Amino acid sequence: MLKIDNVSKTYKKGNKEALKNINLDIGKGEFTALLGQNGAGKTTLINILAGNVQKTKGIVTIGGYDLDNNSLETKRIIGIVPQEVGHDYVFTIEEMLKKQSGYFGIKNNKNYIDDLLEELSLKDKRKVTARELSGGMKRRLLIAKALVHKPKILILDEPTAGVDIELRRSMYGFLNKLHGEGTTIILTTHYIEEAEKLCKRIIVIDDGKIIEDQPKEKLMGLFSENTRIKFEFDYDINSSDIEFLEEYSPIIKENRELQIKVNKSDLSKVLRLVSERGLKFVDINVDKPKLEDIYLKLIRH
């Protein structure tokens, strides 16, 4: 659906090499996170796909069309939600979406616009201008504009920045629904838990280069050999009770909590040992690996 071959971008001002031989192949229906620090190259790559920035070299193919030779066709296939909120404040929301439809030669799509406004909780705002919307509503309007021509690929650049938790969760539901209907989605975000919750594939870009590209579960497995286990007891425990767990770096907290660090392959062994020694715990918590921790390991220089 989206193929990027040896794409580089060097800005003349300062001779800044923003992208360095990027190679990506994203299939139909994938939900992919593109992660990286500010200045890593994410927005430059998105702007190239949008046709707003000219790449220095390489080939981009969108839906089978070469970006350089078939810009109109590629624009019909892709919808982009930019990071910056900018709207024409003269028109109402409904008028803006009709105008956006017109850019793609689409007429008489009132019913679809109604559906979009309903899905994004903007229906009761259809007759107001963007100036009257809250920050979260303006971001939802950006998504509506990106979807008005029913693109097969949706790219979202920090779509939930500055959005409250309730609105963020409703947006997650909407994006999952789009994904379930077959839309290919690429998400950039600084909320790493957002990528962990939504995406199936994780791409990390750093200093203009892709340093990791894996299915989420595989990536988390590769970087999470050890697991922290917390046992809670309804009686005080002491160091002599847990000598048999010495190899797992046991820590007693507040007399009734035991923490150990265990390799995933030893989990069943540890639980068996605890049971055999008669340590009767009332609660157990196994800390799952977090994508945020893995991401920080990857980008740490």
N, C-alpha and C positions, 0 to 999 in steps of 0.2 A: 504493500500500500504506500509506503514511504521508504525511499532508498537514497542514501547519502553516500557518495563515493569520493574519498580523498578531498573533502571540502576544507579549504583554508580561507581565512580572511585577515588581511593586513591593512590597518588603517594608515593612510598616508601621514596624518598628523601624529608625530611622535614615533612613526614606524612601529606601531603597536600591533603585534601578531595576536589577534583575538581568538582565532581558531587555527588548530594545527592538524591538518590531515584527519578530519573527522570521518569515520565510517559507521553508518548505522543502517539497519534493515528492520523496519517495523511492519509487522504483518497486519492484515485486516482484523479488526476487533480487539486488538491489544489495548490494555490499559497500562501505560508506562509512565513512570516518574523520571523526570530529568532533574537531578539534584546537583547543586554546586554553590559555592560562595558567591557573593557579589563580585562581579568582574571575572568570573570563571569562563564566560562565553555563552551562557544559556540564552540571554536576550539577543545577542548577535545572531545565533543560530536561528532563533524564531523569526527575527526580522528578515533573514535570508529567505526562509520558507514563505514568508508573507509577501516577498517581493519588494520590501522596503530598503533592503541593503543588498548591494551587488557583491557576490563572493569574489575572492581573488582567483581561486581556481577550484576545480572539482566539478562533479555532476550531481544534480538533484533531480530525482524522478518522483513525481507525486501521482499516484493512481495510474501509473504507466505512461504519464506525460513528462517530457523533459521540461524543467522549469524555465530554461532560457528560451526555448522555441515555442512553448505553448502556455504562455502566462495566463491567458483567459481561462483555459481549461483547468489549470491547476487552482486558480482562484475559486472556481466553482466547487472543487473537491474539498478545499480546506477552509475551516473557520477558525479565526484567531481571537482570543480574548486577551487584550493587551494588559500590561501591568498598570499603566497610567490611565486614570479615569479622565476622559475628555469627551464631552458631548456638545451638540449644537443646542443651546438653551432656548432657541426661538420656537422650536417645534415641540408638540406633545409627544409622549412616548409612542402612541399609536402612529402618528405621522412619521416619526423617525424610523419605525420598523417598516412602514410602507415605502419610504424613500430607500432604505437599505435593500428591500426586495427589488426595487426598480433598478438598482445597480446591476442586478443579475438577470434582468429581463423578466422578472416574475410579477405577474398581475393576478388580481382576484384571489389572494391568499389570506383573506380576512379570517377564515376559520382556523387556519394554522397559527396565525398571529394570536388569536384568542386563546388557543391551546397553550402556546408558549407563555403568554402572560399569566394564565391560570397556574401552570406548572411552577413558575418562578414567583408566584404570589405578588404579581404586579397588576392584576386585572382591575382592581379598584383605583389604580393610578393611571389608567390609560389616557385620560384626558388632561393630565397635568404635564408640565414641562420638567425636564431633568433637573432644573434648578431647584425644584421643590422636593426632590428626593433626598433621602438620607444616604450616607456613604454606602451602606450595604445594598440599598436598592439600586444605586448607580452601578454597582458591580453586577447585580443581577441583570440590569439592562444591557450591559456589555455582553453578557452571555446570550441574551435574546438576540442581539444584533448579529452575533457570530453564528447563530443557528438558523436565522431566518431563511437562508437558502438551502437548508437541509444538507449540510456538508457531511461527507463520509469520514473526514478527519477533523477532530476538534482539538485545538491547542490552547491550553489555559496557562497564562503567565501570572502566577501569584493571585489566583482568583479570590482567595479568602483573606487577603491582607486587610487588616482593620475591620473585619467582619465579626460580629458577636457570635458566641458559641451556639446559640439556638439557630441562627441563620446559617452558620457553617454546617451544622448537622443536616438541615433541610437541603442544603446544596449537595451534600454527600449523597443523599437519597436520590436527588435528581440526576447526578452524574452516574450513579450506579444503574439507574433506569436507562439512560442513554447507552451506556456500555452494554447492557443486556439486550438492547435493540440492535446491536451490531456496530455502533459508532466506535471508531478508533480514537482513543483519547491519549493525549500527551500532557502531563501536568508538571509544571515547575512550581515548587513551593519551598518556603523556609520552615514550614511546620512539618517536621519529619514524621511525626505521628500520623499526619494526614496522608502522606505517601504510603506509610505502612498499612493504614486502614484500607485504602482504596486500590492501590496499584499491584499488579502481578509481576511487573518487571521493573528493575531499578537500574538506572544509568547514572553514573556519577561523572561529572566533568570538572576538571581542575586545571587551571592555567591553560585553557584552550584545548585540552586533550581529554579524551575519554579514558578514565583510569579504572572503571569497573562497569560491567554490563552483564547482569545475571538475572534469572528468575528470582523473585524475592525470597522464596523459601530456601533455595539453594544458597543464596548469598548469606542469609542469616545462619544457615547451618555451617558454612565455611568459617565464619568469624565468631562462632559461639560454642567453643568446645566445652567451656566450664559453665556450670549453672550454680547459682546460689540458692540454698535451701534454708528456710527458717522453720524451726519447730517451736511451738508454744506449749508450755506445760502449766498445769494448775497447782504445781508444787515447786519448791525451790530445787535447783540442780546445782551441782558443784563440779569442779574440774575432775575429781576422781571418777565421777559417773560417766565421763565422756572420753576417758583416756584411749579407748579403742578406736576413736575417730581422729586421732592425732594427725594422721596424714592428710586430713581434709581441712586443716587450719580452723579448728572450732573456736567460736567466740561466744561467750555467755553474756547476755545483756539483761540487766535488771533481774537477774537471778532465775527468771522463768522463760527466757527466750534463748534458743541455741541457733547459731548461724554457722553453716559450713559451705565450703566451695567444692563442688564435685564435678568430675568429668562426666559427660552425658552417658558414657558407656558404663559408669559405676553406679548409676542411680538405683537400680534394683538391688545391687549388692548392699548399698548403704541402708536402704529401707529394711532389708532383711536383718542386718546387723543390729539396728536400733530395736527391732522387734525381738530379736533373740536375747538382747540384754535387758529386756523388760522395761524400757523407757516408754512410758505411756503418755504420748502427747495428745493434746486436745485440738490442735490445729496445725496445719502444715501449709507452707506457701513456697512454691517453686517459681523463682524469678525467671520469666522467659526473656530470651535475648531481645533487645530493643534495636530497631533500625537506627535510631539516633546515635547509639554508642558505636555501631559499626561504621556509620557515616563519618563520625569524628575520627575514628581510627584511619579511615581511608584518606581523609584530606589533611591529616596532621603531617606537617613537613618536618 
